[in-house]
Amino acid sequence: MLEPHSQFGSLAIGWGTDENAVIEILGHRNAKQRIEIADAYKRLYDESLIARLQSELSGDFEKAVILWTLDPAERDAKLANEALKSVKGDKHLWPIIEITCASSPDHLINVRKAYCSLYKYSLEEDIDLHLAQHHSLRQLLVRLVSSYRYNGEDVDDALAKSEAAKLHDDIRNNQLHDDEVIRILGTRSKSHLKATFEHYKQDYGKTIDEDIEGNKSNDELIMSLLKVAVLCLDSPAKHFAEVVRSSIVGFGTDEGSLTRAIVTRAEVDMKKIKEEYKKYGVSINDDISGDTSGDYKNFLLTLVGWAIP
């Protein structure tokens, strides 16, 4: 257990907040330690650390710190709920695809439990409610959310090859919503799917995401989300590097996407994301430094730069 007095002495409750101390204390602690800090804070001051941070901080810095301080499963449950409440296009649903396809099976189970505890409904029920008018998309997301994938390395290579052929036929025939496409992407292990995607490329000359992108289906939403699902299943680091890059490049910064990518992956695969980011000819640190400022910038750079155990 962390010594609580050493963690909070510089926060000066009631005397203004030392933002640098917040960054130093919370930004350099892993999930278990942050939970211990929040528990110790509650015992010491008889109030929620999250509530105090919300009252003392502001703007994008506040949002990033709050997301980081939350238990990871609770954080992802909140991100999924916010995504369902503001469905305006494919990017608004990316958090659900990321949670289901770029997480471990056990983490997804914990997110589903947290969702039920927070909202008194299952995540599946809320998907049904908010996407009632889009049967194929609802079917895909429910399958992804309810999946518990085998997490080992064993692969049936012949089956992977045959399922690559099935995916190819359905994609080329504009059947992205086919039950078999959803079943394969929604149930197979990541090791199996990597083998399937490799067979796809070898046998048909294009990657599966290239074929999905070139599909002429009139359902652009499911086409876009299937592509994101494939990328998150096959190479999460590549997906999140793209999320960071697209949130920075262009007119204005998409702070919500930038914050989500950095906060949710800092303890998972940030080193891989930083390596993947080099393909843009610039470091992720330089892009963040050039497009953000103040405490928000310093906090994101702390999460990116620290090799969290």
Secondary structure, 3 states (H helix, E strand, C coil): CCCHHHHHHHHCCCCCCCHHHHHHHHHCCCHHHHHHHHHHHHHHHCCCHHHHHHHHCCHHHHHHHHHHHCCHHHHHHHHHHHHHHCCCCHHHHHHHHHHHHCCCHHHHHHHHHHHHHHHCCCHHHHHHHHCCCCHHHHHHHHHHHHCCCCCCCCCCHHHHHHHHHHHHHHHHCCCCCCHHHHHHHHHCCHHHHHHHHHHHHHHHCCCHHHHHHCCCCCCHHHHHHHHHHHHHHHCHHHHHHHHHHHHHCCCCCCHHHHHHHHHHHCCCCHHHHHHHHHHHCCCHHHHHHHHCCHHHHHHHHHHHHCCCC
